[in-house]
Amino acid sequence: MQIMKSVEKVPGGLMVVPLLLGALLNTIDQMHVPFIMEFLKGLGAAPTADGNYEFLKIGGFSEALFKNGAIPLIALFLFCAGSQMNLRVGGRALKKGVLLTASKYLTGVAVGFLFAMFFDPMNGLLGLSTLAIIAAMTNGNGGMYVALTGQYGNRSDVGAVSVLSLNDGPFFTLMALGMLGQSFPVIAFIAVLLPIGLGMLLGNLDPRIREFLKPGETLPVPFFAFALGAGMNLANFFNPEVVGAGLALGIGTTVLTGLTGILVFKIFREKSQIAPVAEASTAGNAVGTPAAIAAAATVAAGSGMMTQAEAQAYHDIVNIATAQISLSTLTTAILCPVAVILMDKYQRRKGIDGKLEPEELKQDKQAAS
């Protein structure tokens, strides 16, 4: 059976398909179908606190992995992703990586800040939150970026991914929420950053450790995606707030972060605009950010820097923000490649080959004249 091949055909499939499967099973659980509950009872499953029987709450390793495993699995993913962050890149690649990371991050923060000024930051227009906006708009799909720049861009475009990998995970989102007035103690930042930092340290100290941890950049993804889905109800995906918000996030991410990146590249005299358009996406792993931020809010509440009510507000929006970001991931997975193709055609009409470095482009023009 070609299961993996089929999953990979879906945009962000490694994340989205398990998440939907987890949500499907949890939705069935929440329906409390009598014959299913009788079946589980007959197997000796223990009832939940409200007296029902659920597939995802049968205890043991199964419940620990499939229902409650999201946070430790996300932590493992962050550790392994950190180990792959190699900052020793070429000058032009480093420049592009910094420009792309800064423009994308500042665009997401600016939109989140404006949203919080005019709407409820936890449940505003279309049910969006500043958390969902910043998480979706600041975290780009590195795999798609590499694929697109590898086909339409040049070597330094591809090399910029080494810096772009810094926006993987919830740290930048946490930092942005801090700038927008939320009180997170230093220990909350450390608690989120430590797995990434330790992974980065070990990966850069020893190439063999980096190679050993490389599978961990993808292996935990379907597992924590399933566990995140196991906390969601599929009815949420038919909620107009989720559909409308997810589409708005996806379109906004591609248009706004793409245009900002293009503007910044023009200011810094970069001829080809393939890279900023290729980065105008939402990463699949961004769906884990709301849960990570909620965990950080719990730490903040425990230290007295945030009230229990404020921390609970973050927990309350985890499911809807996760669903919105998932739809943004799907939307940008369609829009971003189309935008890159259009940009490539536009540049070629102006005599700019995105696959050539500036020096090669100059030589190419001299040879043609």
C-alpha positions, 0 to 999 in steps of 0.5 A: 500500500502507498500510504505514505505517498498518498499522505505526502500528496496532501499539502502539509499532509504529514501534519494535517492528515494525522491531525484530522484522524485524531480529530475524527476519532475524538469526534466519535468519542464525544458523540458517545455512541451507545454500541461503541461505549458498550464495546469498550466497557466489555473490554474492561475500559475504565469510564471517564470522569463523566461516566462515558467510555472513549477510545482515546481514554483507555489508559496506559501507553495508548492514552499517554501517546495518542491523547496526552502526548502533544507537549512532550512530542513537540518538545522532542521535535523542537530539540531535534529541529534545533540540532539542524540549525547550522548558522555557518552559511555564506555571506549572501545566504546569511544576508537573505536569511536575516532579511527574510526572517526579520521581514516575515516576523515583523509583518506578523507582529505588526498585523497581530498588534493592529488586530489587538488594537481594534479587536478582542485579542483572544476572540476577535474578527472571524474568531481570530486571536493575536496568537493565531495570527502571529503563529501563522504569519511568522513561521514559514514552511521551510520544506516548501521554501527549499523545494521552491527556491531549489527549482526557481531560485539560486544557491544563496536563496536555498542557503538562507533556510539555515537562518530561516530555521530559527523561526521554527517553533513557538519562541518568536510567537512567545516573544511577540506576545511579550512585546504586545503586553503579555507578562511571561517570566524569563523562566517561561522563555527559557522553558520554551527555548531550552530544547531548541538551544540544547539541540542547536548546541549539540548539533553544531558541536558534533556533526554525528549528533546532528545526523543522529537527530535529523530524523527527529525533525519529521518523525514526531510530527504525525504523532504530536499532530494526532495528539493535537487532533485528539483534543479537537472536534471535527465540528470545529472545522465546519465552524464559520469562524474556523473556515473564514479565519483559516482562509483569511490567515492563509491569504494574508500570510501569502500576500502580506509577508510576500509583499513585505519581503519583496519590498525589503529585498528591493531596498537591499538591492536584490534582483530576484524576488523568488525567495521572499515569495517562497517564504510567504507560507505557514509552516505545518509545525506552527499548529503546535504553537498554541499548545506550547504557548498555553503551556508557557502561560501555565508557567507564567501563572504559576510564577504570579506574572499572569493571572489564572484567568489569563492563562486559562484564556490561552488554554481555551483558544488552543483548539480553535487556533490550531484549527485556524492555523491548520487551514492557513497551512493548507491555503498557503501550500496552494497559494505560495507555489502559484505565487512563485511561478507567477513571480518567476514568469514576471522576472523572466519577462524583465530579463531576470533569471532567478536561478542565477546569482547577481554575478552570474546574471551580470555575466549572462547579460554581458554575454548576450550583448 
